[in-house]
Amino acid sequence: MPSPAVGSRSDQSTVLRSVSASNNRAVVVGLYGVPGSGKTFLLDQLERELGQEHFAFYEGSSVIATVVPGGLDAFRKMEKREKTHWRQLAIDTIGKKCTDTGKVAVVAGHFMFWHEEEETGRRVYTQNDLDTFTHILYLDVPAEVVAQRRLNDTERSRPSTSVTHLHKWQQAEKSELRLLCRLHGILFSLVSPRPTLLGRVLTLLRDFRHHTEEYNISHAESKLDEALTESKGQLETVLVMDADRTLAAEDTGTLFWKNVLSCRQTSDKGCPLKALFSSPLGYSYTAFRQATLLYEEAADEQEFDTLCQDVASEVNMHPEFVSLLQLVAKQGHIGAVIVSCGLRRVWDKVLEKNSLSKTVKVIAGGRIEDGFIVTAAVKAALVTRLRDTHKTYVWAFGDSPLDLRMLDKADQAIVVVGDEKTRSKTMDAALMHAIDNSGLRARQALLPGNAPPRLDTTKLPLVRLTERAFIDSVLCRHARVLHATDRNAAKLLMTPMRDAKIAGPVLREAHRRVGWYLATEFLADVIGTEDYPIPHVLGHHTSGYRLLHEQHTSIVALMRGGEAMAFGVNEAFPLAMFFHARSPDDIMLHHLQGQHTVILVDSVVNSGKTAVQFVQRVRNLYPTIRVVIIAGVVQAQCVSEGSLAQALVCHAGLSLIALRLSDNKFTGRGTTDTGNRLFNTTHLP
């Protein structure tokens, strides 16, 4: 079981600087609502509850009175253009103070004024407001309540306004603000008095204060770590699955809003999520944060839970996935986690309905209390964390462009292809681009089985989730493939190896450097390190580090191309045993007895046939020993679908480490053979 402290982030209570993740602006929250909705009263309550250590509270008209010579009396006598100038200066002043202090500004203001005899309202917001606000909360108080408050207000002179006009005024402000906020990347939410206005706004402000994209990923990673901590054993493989239209044909977000709208007396029957993701926000971090606020608007806690239960009852998981997950549940070395942009609570209930809730964890949001939202970046980050931090072999399943980054990061990628009428219309183009330009290697599973495949089955091969071979490949203990292909260090190290002008001792030295690099950068992580006492230069003793069980490690140089690289590995781990092998039969039992790890080093792995033969020889002699293959260049296909992948997929404790994976299918001969170049024998027949 992975330690919960592995790669742990700083405590979530450590508050990140109050900035908007989407544009690094200081957090400035606008409080809007028609006059009489209680903005000033709420502002005073918030100040008493939150204090001024992390928040600053501003009444918009008071700030205007401060910056305008002559105060509000002078301001009221000005022309529209002059008023706009001072309104802009007021919000700019607030924004600058907030930036300088790092505090969250909460500003009560007006969006429009609208006398009942006027045909349209007079909008008083400015472009600077739209450039400064990061969030806007609209006090959605019933027009009847607002009308009564205005009548009872003895401190202010307010014109008489009918309930009908107040309602029209509110509707105009809400619709215009929602549109403007989406156009300018501002998070917008209606807040109603149910159950208490103060409580809802406090929850939102505390969330707004610290929620950035960086914080969001960190929080999601912490949830992943917690999920793995609760697993039943030491995980070697993890299945990461999208939910909507992957595990089931249904889209739970669409079902949720269909149920919400059917309960409301409204002519608007469109799905709010569709409108949101079709807006300029697209599928950004800000868009998914806005989606959470929509869910908060839609229902209180009890109503939300009931709606989620109703949606879950309509969802039918694909039986192929149910069967696979039931098999996974019986394995101690495999875990499964749903990573969804949808609603966590719905999928918790779906899993419970299918008796899978104890073994499959859900990482998803939907409510402010969840603390994070899942985006395409989060999906990719979680798969990366599983591979790089928790050292697990990752299978990823997804259906849409939002899943492509996650699929690309996984060891095995499965694109779930649904009914042509309901599946993503943009996936084909995005998938083609990912395969052709980003190096994505994936297969496709058709659910239902009669669905037409995406692209062509040569570019995206078919796989059946119920086939015995596929199930065995998921359930067995997988080899780990680690490489530095895209790293700058690899680009530098591989240059002399590929330079046709370099051969002999200089090329052998380049290979030695690669061996040392791969040993220290990757092998130490795969095997682990141990500390031991060393004398410090200042005269006392301190701790040094070496490879775990270094004295019980055998380095095998596969002759003749692997020798120079093997010397580099040995230089990194000088206590290890070193010997040469021209063929698998050169490895004898006495080379392995009492050892914990054997490292097979070659310069190039093409088809993987030779590597397979050496591994089989080692395992025939010593079935439980850890085997690591180290090579400079590995042909990519042989580790995804070639003989090496097929033969080694069920070998426990096997890893392959390469400087780079290559798509070239080329076997060197004569002057291009690596062994000949290493030893200046390119002229020999």
Helices and strands as residue ranges (DSSP letters): E 28-32, H 39-50, E 55-59, H 60-67, H 71-76, H 80-101, E 104-108, E 112-113, E 122-123, H 127-132, E 135-139, H 143-152, H 163-184, E 187-191, H 197-210, H 213-229, E 237-241, H 252-262, H 272-277, H 285-298, H 301-314, H 319-329, E 334-343, H 344-353, E 360-365, G 368-370, H 376-388, E 393-398, G 401-403, H 404-409, E 412-417, H 427-437, E 443-446, H 468-475, E 480-483, H 488-498, H 504-518, I 519-523, H 524-527, E 529-535, E 541-547, G 550-552, E 553-558, H 563-572, E 577-581, G 584-586, H 589-592, E 597-605, H 609-621, E 626-635, H 637-640, H 643-648, E 654-662, G 670-672, H 674-678
